[in-house]
Amino acid sequence: MKVAVIASLLLALSVAPAAAQPIESFDSFIANFEAKALAAGITRETYQAAMVGLTPDPGTPELVSAQPEFTTTMWDYIDLRASPRRITNGKAAMERNAPLFATIGERYGVEPHLLGAIWGIETNYGSVLGDTSIIRPIVRSLATLVHQRRSRLEGDEADLIGALQLVQRGPLDAQHLVGSWAGAIGHLQVNPSNVVKYGTDGDGDGAVDLQDSLADALATSAVFLLGLGYQPGVPCALEVSVPDGFDYLLADRTQMRPVSFFAQKGIARVRGEAFADPNLPVFLYVPAGKDGPKFLMTQNYMVLKGYNLSDSYAMTVAHLADRLNGASAFADDWPRETQFPNIAERKAIQEALIKLGFLSGDVDGRIGPISQAAYARFQSSRGEVADGFITKASYEELAAATR
């Protein structure tokens, strides 16, 4: 996934996956998927040994609909996954592996604390890798996901074929190739299709083992991030202050502008530091509206969304990386008392925005950047601060506007 593909993520909605809907029995799926696997280069012998006789993982459908990055507020997600304890443990874990992190950083140019943050968020610095309630054979997990046909079916199919390619390559068979319920492998949880593409031997033993070799895991994720367009030496996010009267319609992730554009409009670093590069392309991001922290985001932030589409995930990785590197907590707190609309109210918000001419498309109750931008335009039309932050009060305001 190169820069052009990352750019397309600027318009993607960071929402919960759609409900899964199988169209055939699991046994029929196993039989029918064989042709697709063989067309991708999997041998019949590999397929039969890995897939025939599998039963679906009964816990997977529930996990699909309960991913925390899509079901909790951004601040709750950050509080849990970049907690003081996680920061302390991460500094200790990186110190224990300081020569390895230094070597990987020098070899690939990916900031070591960023890799450390992904390691911490994905597997709590490797501590969960021996937990069989979390780490399980991924061929079964991915077969279950493909059978369930969740919204990222194409990606799940690619990962199932990737897992079969890894089994075919060896030395691990389908029972010993393990990972998360979604098929991600090893310390930094890379999905199988990207292990096939970016898997890197970091320790020089001639094999790529993301489960038992931290060196391989770090090297693979570094190469993966570079493949997504990571720019060495560029931060992911800069917390900033925004002056009164600022036009929040400029908080538009579809258009990158130089830092100098925002600096000329009064935006500054929250602790008074100078911007290192006034020409750096960024966009302004206000995930919790005018009353929450505000950020200038770089291309590297969008790279993190290539690793995991969730804004909560990407923001947490960026923040934890900063904290592991000695930075302070956010200067501004989150609006923690905010009340949010339920699914019926979210649909009503979209219906109202469509009726008022600010939004086009389907009504699905998924509030992401497109709905937020439409709401910002509505706010601007009424002379309000157009921060696009949709809350319970937004529902009430739009309901009144369409009566």
Secondary structure by P-SEA (a helix, b strand, c coil): ccaaaaaaacccccccccbbbbcccaaaaaaaaaaaaaaacccaaaaaacccccccccccaaaaaccccccccaaaaaaaaacaaaaaaaaaaaaaaaaaaaaaaaaccccaaaaaaaaaaacccccccccccccccaaaaaaaaaaacccaaaaaaaaaaaaaaaaaaccccccccccccccccccccccaaaaaaccccccccccccccccaaaaaaaaaaaaaaaccccccccccccccccccccccccccccccaaaaaaaccccccccccccccbbbbbbcccccccccccccaaaaaaaaacccaaaaaaaaaaaaaaaccccccccccccbbbbcaaaaaaaaaaaaaaccccccccccccaaaaaaaaaaaaaacccccccccaaaaaaaaaaac
